Amino acid sequence: MNAIAAQPATLKARSPTLRFARRLFLNPGALIGTILFSLLVLAAILAPFIAPYDWNETDVGMRLQGPSLEHLFGTDLHGRDLFSRVIAGGRYSISLGIATVLLSLFVGSVIGIVLGFVGGRIDVWGSRLIDVLLGFPAIVLAIMIVSVLGVGLVNVVVAVAIAGVPRFARVVRGAVLVVREQLYVEAARALGASDIRIMARHLLPNVVPTLVVLGTLDLGNAILSTATLSFLGLGAQPPTPEWGAMLSGGREYMRYAPWMMIFPGLALFLVVMSVNLIGDRLSQVLDPKAKDRR
Amino acid sequence: MSFFAKRIFGVIPVILFTWSLVFVVLQIIPGDPVNLMLAGVPASEEVRQRERVRLGLDKPVVERYVTFVVRAVQGDLGESFRSRRPVTTMIAEQMGSTIELALGGLLVGLVMGIILGILAGIRPNSWIDSTCMALALVGVSLPSFWIGMVLIYVFGTILMWVPITGRGLDALILPSITVGLFIAGGFARLVRSSIIEAMGQDYIRTARAKGLPPVKVVLKHALRNAMIPPVTLLGLQFALLIGGAVVTENVFARPGLGTMLVDAVLTKDMPLVQALIVYKTAAYVIINVIIDLIYGLIDPRVRMERAS
């Protein structure tokens, strides 16, 4: 947090939190990202109230209609309103992404802290395993895991989360290697603190900034990966208004009803981009070593 | 040369380890390979059992594992459960298509990434920089299956400039852009930060002071010194691509190793999965060694370090 303390006196915000928020949002990219993301999340949460139609209601008379005032994004093969479905899709895609990141963050940091702190042979073999797993494309790893667990939304979250664990574990391990040499860790040990206590009370809090940055940067990725698996038919199944599944359905009618694939994909792209905008700025603000701040 | 020998031998435990891991995972995947293979075929249980014996599936797991490793070391990776053809032949058939796409995607990513990265890096914090980095962000945020479909729709269906499927060079354009956009995004950011760092060095001031044209200063002095981190990233991307771009292959209905691996996993075609893993691991290592060689070409200092 040195970087924040070293800010010029022109930033006269009172609390460190406020100062932090100002630094974060003074950047146009992060501001746009936050507004966009908040809007998309809000739309997803309030979907039952703002969606003009029931997103599962079929109307065969209105099938494959192009965008109009009545149906902003047009309708799909069964005459369902795409605008309502895209809004509702955020409920799945965004929450699946967040759940995935939290899960890999948790498992990855536990593994990373243990490897970095315990060291020795466990660390050598653990790190080697991580390297092997990192050599696999995450999506292939996730597909292998889904094939073990079976097709389904929850399994996709677990699979993408597991596939993300090596990335988190490696970064956290690296951060722990630095932190554990600090004087306060030695002091804690001298005071007779147990290993578990040192890991939980001294190492974990010090890698939190790293975890926040990593988690945000990975959220876009996680949303994309879960949607990709649904697109490949391994996750959400057709009637579910999940963006990846909708895109997979829209693909066959691309020629006649391109709106079926354009709008869900656009929503997916906007969510991922807004998260990436926030993550980028967050890593600049939280990482004192980044030289070229914008 | 011992540097490379060491690297290549260092890989053997990694390959063995990966094999074992994949072997275990494949045992856990539910479903019987023979039943999956004969799904919908009216074959009696007797026939199925004979098939299992033929494939060696009746043996205990440990024995199968040992047999597999021994044969693999002798260069025999077996034949596919499904097609009953040697897996090496199957991989060789699809490799061309995969390598084409990997090279095409890399080329697009490299060109776009370098241009965006240099434009952004020589004037940090300017509007050009912001624009280039915004474009790079768009590149990494685009879902590849979506942009692939949009490209097919716009250039294939509406404008009809390029064929949507097929194996010609023109059919490679859209898939390459799909893969390249993502690579360009990450690549541009790295080139930018490397260029910024290089531009602050003394030799750039010297080059400027002696009156070199700015283009030459950037391309010859800054870029060359800034290329090591981007080359590493590019190599890693290539290593991943050479295993097959699952999603892009799927969207463009291209044959390739990515689709092959996914199908093999889903049908528990163990010899094929194992062989693909061996191929991927080997490709990964070879590419890493090549990257090391490229370092030496770009930056003679690396060569001297290695010699000492």
HADDOCK unambig.tbl for C-alpha pairs under 7 A between the chains (distance, minus, plus):
assign (segid A and resid 132 and name CA) (segid B and resid 14 and name CA) 6.83 0.50 0.50
assign (segid A and resid 132 and name CA) (segid B and resid 18 and name CA) 6.78 0.50 0.50
assign (segid A and resid 137 and name CA) (segid B and resid 240 and name CA) 6.16 0.50 0.50
assign (segid A and resid 144 and name CA) (segid B and resid 265 and name CA) 6.52 0.50 0.50
assign (segid A and resid 147 and name CA) (segid B and resid 29 and name CA) 6.21 0.50 0.50
assign (segid A and resid 147 and name CA) (segid B and resid 266 and name CA) 6.19 0.50 0.50
assign (segid A and resid 148 and name CA) (segid B and resid 28 and name CA) 6.34 0.50 0.50
assign (segid A and resid 148 and name CA) (segid B and resid 29 and name CA) 4.24 0.50 0.50
assign (segid A and resid 148 and name CA) (segid B and resid 30 and name CA) 6.34 0.50 0.50
assign (segid A and resid 224 and name CA) (segid B and resid 143 and name CA) 6.41 0.50 0.50
assign (segid A and resid 265 and name CA) (segid B and resid 146 and name CA) 5.63 0.50 0.50
assign (segid A and resid 269 and name CA) (segid B and resid 141 and name CA) 6.01 0.50 0.50
assign (segid A and resid 269 and name CA) (segid B and resid 142 and name CA) 5.40 0.50 0.50
assign (segid A and resid 269 and name CA) (segid B and resid 143 and name CA) 6.29 0.50 0.50
assign (segid A and resid 272 and name CA) (segid B and resid 141 and name CA) 5.52 0.50 0.50
assign (segid A and resid 273 and name CA) (segid B and resid 138 and name CA) 6.64 0.50 0.50
assign (segid A and resid 273 and name CA) (segid B and resid 141 and name CA) 5.10 0.50 0.50
assign (segid A and resid 294 and name CA) (segid B and resid 125 and name CA) 6.23 0.50 0.50
